[in-house]
Amino acid sequence: MAVTKCPQCNEKVPRRAKFCPNCGFNVRRYLPIKQNDGLTQEERLANKVGKLFGVMIGVIIVIILLIKLGLYEWISERWPG
């Protein structure tokens, strides 16, 4: 069970508690509960891999466009590396 500290009395409070069991402070107002998105670990990993793949494809497309438009040669002539 995840716990946190009450902002008022510094006692341990279960993360899902609405009020501090020690002092009755409304901890939900100050410590919002992280919402579970309902995805499994595998689905979250697949989403990250998909986003990374999309970014890589985008970079490749930009490089191809730079080469096709002749800007790549212009840049390499100005700043030889």
Backbone as CSV, one residue per row, in Angstrom:
resi,resn,N_x,N_y,N_z,CA_x,CA_y,CA_z,C_x,C_y,C_z
1,MET,0.848,-1.179,0.000,0.000,0.000,0.000,0.893,1.241,0.000
2,ALA,0.631,2.132,-0.916,1.396,3.369,-1.017,0.923,4.343,0.057
3,VAL,1.887,4.994,0.677,1.557,5.980,1.704,2.250,7.292,1.388
4,THR,1.725,8.341,1.962,2.307,9.665,1.842,2.190,10.340,3.197
5,LYS,2.637,11.565,3.323,2.549,12.278,4.596,1.455,13.328,4.528
6,CYS,0.774,13.487,5.634,-0.255,14.522,5.757,0.440,15.881,5.797
7,PRO,0.001,16.862,5.001,0.631,18.184,5.009,0.452,18.931,6.328
8,GLN,-0.552,18.539,7.116,-0.822,19.265,8.351,-0.096,18.661,9.562
9,CYS,-0.165,17.313,9.726,0.416,16.713,10.933,1.634,15.833,10.653
10,ASN,2.006,15.641,9.386,3.163,14.847,8.958,3.075,13.372,9.329
11,GLU,1.887,12.866,9.618,1.705,11.438,9.871,1.489,10.714,8.546
12,LYS,1.759,9.413,8.534,1.567,8.612,7.325,0.080,8.480,7.020
13,VAL,-0.234,8.650,5.724,-1.614,8.565,5.254,-1.633,7.647,4.042
14,PRO,-2.564,6.675,3.993,-2.671,5.857,2.780,-2.948,6.752,1.575
15,ARG,-2.356,6.436,0.449,-2.446,7.272,-0.751,-3.886,7.456,-1.219
16,ARG,-4.723,6.460,-0.999,-6.111,6.549,-1.468,-7.063,7.153,-0.434
17,ALA,-6.553,7.530,0.736,-7.412,8.087,1.785,-7.876,9.487,1.410
18,LYS,-9.112,9.783,1.814,-9.649,11.109,1.555,-9.263,12.071,2.680
19,PHE,-9.238,11.559,3.907,-8.891,12.361,5.064,-7.772,11.678,5.837
20,CYS,-6.958,12.461,6.536,-5.900,11.933,7.383,-6.545,11.217,8.569
21,PRO,-6.158,9.961,8.850,-6.748,9.257,9.985,-6.318,9.845,11.333
22,ASN,-5.254,10.617,11.356,-4.760,11.183,12.608,-5.446,12.510,12.951
23,CYS,-5.499,13.439,11.988,-6.025,14.775,12.297,-7.295,15.130,11.528
24,GLY,-7.682,14.310,10.560,-8.902,14.575,9.805,-8.734,15.566,8.665
25,PHE,-7.505,15.940,8.349,-7.235,16.899,7.278,-7.642,16.307,5.929
26,ASN,-8.235,17.119,5.055,-8.650,16.667,3.722,-7.420,16.579,2.823
27,VAL,-6.781,15.406,2.788,-5.547,15.246,2.023,-5.808,15.125,0.527
28,ARG,-6.988,14.715,0.128,-7.280,14.557,-1.293,-7.220,15.889,-2.017
29,ARG,-7.553,16.963,-1.342,-7.503,18.298,-1.955,-6.054,18.693,-2.264
30,TYR,-5.121,18.286,-1.425,-3.727,18.692,-1.583,-2.844,17.617,-2.191
31,LEU,-3.256,16.377,-2.122,-2.476,15.271,-2.665,-3.350,14.473,-3.629
32,PRO,-3.533,14.956,-4.856,-4.416,14.258,-5.795,-3.897,12.864,-6.099
33,ILE,-4.811,11.929,-6.237,-4.456,10.551,-6.551,-4.142,10.438,-8.026
34,LYS,-3.046,9.774,-8.336,-2.671,9.544,-9.732,-3.671,8.567,-10.346
35,GLN,-4.288,8.977,-11.417,-5.285,8.137,-12.071,-4.612,7.046,-12.876
36,ASN,-5.110,5.837,-12.737,-4.599,4.720,-13.523,-5.236,4.792,-14.900
37,ASP,-4.432,4.752,-15.937,-4.956,4.879,-17.290,-5.555,3.576,-17.807
38,GLY,-5.499,2.504,-17.022,-6.107,1.237,-17.413,-5.281,0.422,-18.377
39,LEU,-4.068,0.854,-18.682,-3.227,0.122,-19.616,-2.281,-0.799,-18.863
40,THR,-2.001,-1.939,-19.452,-1.023,-2.845,-18.866,0.375,-2.326,-19.167
41,GLN,1.354,-2.914,-18.501,2.743,-2.498,-18.716,3.152,-2.740,-20.170
42,GLU,2.696,-3.844,-20.744,3.028,-4.150,-22.136,2.420,-3.126,-23.085
43,GLU,1.186,-2.687,-22.798,0.541,-1.694,-23.658,1.246,-0.346,-23.562
44,ARG,1.680,0.044,-22.344,2.420,1.299,-22.207,3.746,1.231,-22.948
45,LEU,4.429,0.084,-22.868,5.694,-0.085,-23.589,5.462,-0.021,-25.096
46,ALA,4.392,-0.657,-25.566,4.080,-0.619,-26.995,3.792,0.808,-27.449
47,ASN,3.116,1.593,-26.616,2.853,2.993,-26.963,4.150,3.782,-27.072
48,LYS,5.084,3.558,-26.132,6.359,4.269,-26.178,7.162,3.874,-27.408
49,VAL,7.177,2.582,-27.728,7.909,2.112,-28.909,7.285,2.695,-30.166
50,GLY,5.959,2.745,-30.219,5.274,3.322,-31.369,5.600,4.792,-31.555
51,LYS,5.636,5.542,-30.458,5.986,6.964,-30.546,7.429,7.143,-31.006
52,LEU,8.335,6.337,-30.476,9.738,6.414,-30.878,9.888,6.086,-32.362
53,PHE,9.188,5.068,-32.824,9.223,4.690,-34.235,8.700,5.830,-35.104
54,GLY,7.630,6.483,-34.673,7.079,7.615,-35.419,8.055,8.774,-35.520
55,VAL,8.757,9.058,-34.425,9.745,10.137,-34.441,10.888,9.790,-35.384
56,MET,11.344,8.537,-35.343,12.430,8.116,-36.226,12.021,8.242,-37.697
57,ILE,10.809,7.843,-38.029,10.311,7.970,-39.405,10.256,9.442,-39.796
58,GLY,9.812,10.304,-38.883,9.757,11.742,-39.169,11.123,12.324,-39.451
59,VAL,12.130,11.937,-38.672,13.495,12.426,-38.884,14.022,11.952,-40.232
60,ILE,13.759,10.703,-40.567,14.203,10.169,-41.853,13.550,10.926,-43.003
61,ILE,12.277,11.233,-42.878,11.573,11.979,-43.933,12.166,13.379,-44.085
62,VAL,12.476,14.032,-42.982,13.071,15.370,-43.054,14.438,15.314,-43.731
63,ILE,15.242,14.320,-43.391,16.557,14.177,-44.020,16.413,13.938,-45.518
64,ILE,15.473,13.086,-45.917,15.247,12.821,-47.343,14.813,14.094,-48.061
65,LEU,13.921,14.859,-47.438,13.481,16.117,-48.057,14.639,17.102,-48.193
66,LEU,15.497,17.178,-47.183,16.651,18.069,-47.273,17.572,17.666,-48.422
67,ILE,17.767,16.370,-48.590,18.624,15.886,-49.680,17.972,16.170,-51.027
68,LYS,16.677,15.894,-51.150,15.967,16.101,-52.418,15.925,17.575,-52.808
69,LEU,15.784,18.450,-51.830,15.719,19.884,-52.129,17.093,20.500,-52.332
70,GLY,18.137,19.734,-52.105,19.477,20.238,-52.314,20.015,21.046,-51.149
71,LEU,19.288,21.107,-50.062,19.741,21.874,-48.919,20.865,21.171,-48.180
72,TYR,20.905,19.867,-48.269,21.953,19.125,-47.578,23.325,19.477,-48.142
73,GLU,23.415,19.557,-49.459,24.694,19.910,-50.065,25.085,21.344,-49.721
74,TRP,24.108,22.249,-49.694,24.363,23.633,-49.364,24.910,23.744,-47.948
75,ILE,24.317,23.010,-47.023,24.780,23.039,-45.624,26.172,22.443,-45.518
76,SER,26.430,21.338,-46.193,27.737,20.696,-46.082,28.838,21.525,-46.737
77,GLU,28.497,22.345,-47.750,29.492,23.237,-48.347,29.823,24.396,-47.419
78,ARG,28.833,24.891,-46.700,29.039,26.039,-45.825,29.784,25.645,-44.564
79,TRP,29.473,24.470,-44.020,30.083,24.002,-42.772,30.659,22.610,-42.992
80,PRO,31.813,22.528,-43.579,32.384,21.195,-43.828,32.705,20.502,-42.516
81,GLY,32.353,19.240,-42.469,32.560,18.523,-41.215,33.287,17.310,-41.449
